[in-house]
Amino acid sequence: MFNYMNHATTAEEIEAAINQDFVTVLLFSAPWCGDCVFANTFMEKVMKKYEDVNFLYVNRDDFINLCEVLGIMGIPSFVAFKQGKEIGRFVSRFRKTEQEVCEFLDTVK
């Protein structure tokens, strides 16, 4: 799932990504999540539209402590950072659509 996206493997990798001078969006997800599987059907297209945004897949099961620190309760969740600061998040208990994700990305780029 999300094979076209870079996958975080270490906390250091995530920290380096969010401290960049450009927008990095962490996509918190998990293979067992039905709404995440749905998001997978359109995210590659979204990434091509927003080539100036760095996307990083974060498996919430592998980074549960980070999810607790950031208050990620549901997935998929999108959290945007620039220069180490959170600049926006798209988190809801409802299934996210391609249009909603694009609207969120428009607010953070």
Helices and strands as residue ranges (DSSP letters): E 6-7, H 11-18, E 24-29, H 34-49, E 54-59, H 64-70, E 77-82, E 85-90, H 98-108
